[in-house]
Amino acid sequence: MSTIHPDAPTRHPVADSDQVTEGGRHIVDLDALTIGLFRFKGTLYAYENVCAHQGGPVCQGRLVHRVVEMLDEAQRSIGAVFDEDELRIVCPWHGAEYSVATGMHPTQPDFSLRAFPVDEEGGTVYVTV
């Protein structure tokens, strides 16, 4: 396991590529940090496992597609559908939601997850901390 040095960002191997499945997650510990790895639409994302709302283990929460309310011509609700183009993480403590693609809360711009650069090479996923 690599050691994090506060002065210089370092690229750390954290998982095998096949451990981060499409539409799924993989949680890793990197020294004192716990990081959630996500793959959505072929892109990798890495966030600290700390909810911006009250510090819960956000990356361990449910993954759901955004719910969109459908309206008729008179703007009356006719039901809801899942938006397959946006995946969200729902914190298990209080239900705060964050976009997997941006780390942002949908209505509270001051709530966002701490993101880390993530890439993969040769079957290994790397996070830069």
C-alpha positions in Angstrom: 0.0 0.0 0.0 1.3 3.5 -0.9 1.7 6.2 1.7 0.1 9.6 1.1 2.4 12.6 1.3 0.6 15.9 1.9 3.2 18.0 -0.1 3.1 16.2 -3.5 0.2 14.5 -5.2 1.0 10.9 -5.9 -0.6 8.4 -8.3 -1.6 5.3 -6.3 -2.7 1.9 -7.7 -6.0 1.2 -5.8 -7.9 -1.5 -7.7 -8.0 -3.9 -10.6 -10.1 -2.5 -13.5 -12.6 -5.4 -13.3 -13.3 -4.5 -9.7 -15.0 -1.2 -10.8 -17.9 -2.5 -12.9 -20.1 -0.4 -15.2 -22.8 1.3 -13.1 -21.2 0.0 -9.9 -18.8 1.0 -7.2 -15.7 -0.2 -5.4 -14.6 1.2 -2.0 -10.9 1.4 -1.2 -8.8 2.5 1.8 -5.8 4.6 1.0 -4.0 5.3 4.3 -6.5 7.5 6.3 -8.8 8.1 3.3 -11.7 5.9 2.2 -12.4 6.5 -1.5 -15.4 5.4 -3.6 -14.6 4.4 -7.2 -17.4 4.5 -9.7 -17.7 3.7 -13.4 -20.6 5.2 -15.3 -20.9 5.3 -19.1 -17.3 4.1 -19.3 -15.9 6.9 -17.3 -14.2 6.5 -13.9 -14.9 8.8 -10.9 -13.3 8.8 -7.5 -14.7 10.6 -4.4 -13.8 10.7 -0.7 -16.4 8.6 1.2 -17.6 11.6 3.2 -21.0 13.2 2.6 -20.9 17.0 2.4 -24.2 17.2 4.3 -23.2 15.6 7.6 -20.1 13.4 7.0 -21.9 10.1 6.4 -20.3 7.3 4.3 -21.9 8.6 1.1 -20.0 6.3 -1.4 -21.6 3.3 0.3 -25.1 4.5 -0.3 -27.6 3.4 -2.9 -26.9 4.1 -6.6 -30.0 5.2 -8.4 -30.9 7.0 -11.7 -32.3 10.4 -11.4 -36.1 10.5 -11.1 -37.9 12.8 -13.5 -41.5 13.8 -13.1 -43.5 13.7 -16.4 -46.0 16.4 -17.0 -48.9 16.6 -19.5 -49.8 19.7 -21.6 -51.6 21.3 -18.6 -48.5 20.7 -16.5 -50.2 18.0 -14.4 -48.1 15.1 -13.1 -48.6 12.0 -15.1 -45.9 9.9 -13.3 -42.2 9.6 -13.0 -39.5 7.9 -15.0 -35.8 7.2 -14.4 -33.3 9.2 -16.4 -30.8 6.6 -17.5 -28.3 9.4 -18.4 -27.7 10.5 -14.8 -26.7 8.2 -11.9 -26.8 9.4 -8.4 -25.3 8.3 -5.1 -27.7 8.5 -2.1 -26.1 8.9 1.3 -27.3 6.2 3.6 -27.5 8.6 6.6 -29.9 11.3 5.5 -30.6 10.7 1.8 -28.5 13.5 0.3 -28.0 12.8 -3.4 -25.0 13.6 -5.5 -24.3 13.1 -9.2 -21.8 10.4 -9.9 -20.5 12.4 -12.9 -20.0 15.7 -11.1 -20.0 15.0 -7.4 -22.5 17.8 -7.0 -25.8 17.9 -5.0 -28.7 18.6 -7.5 -30.1 21.6 -5.6 -27.4 22.7 -3.1 -24.4 24.0 -5.1 -22.3 24.3 -1.9 -22.7 20.6 -1.3 -20.2 18.6 -3.4 -18.1 15.5 -2.9 -14.3 15.8 -2.7 -13.1 14.4 -6.0 -9.8 12.9 -6.9 -8.2 12.4 -10.3 -8.7 8.8 -11.4 -7.4 6.8 -14.4 -6.7 3.3 -15.5 -3.8 1.7 -17.3 -2.9 -1.9 -17.9 -5.9 -3.3 -16.0 -5.2 -1.2 -12.9 -7.2 1.8 -11.5 -5.1 4.7 -10.1 -6.1 7.6 -7.9 -4.0 10.7 -7.5 -4.0 12.1 -3.9 
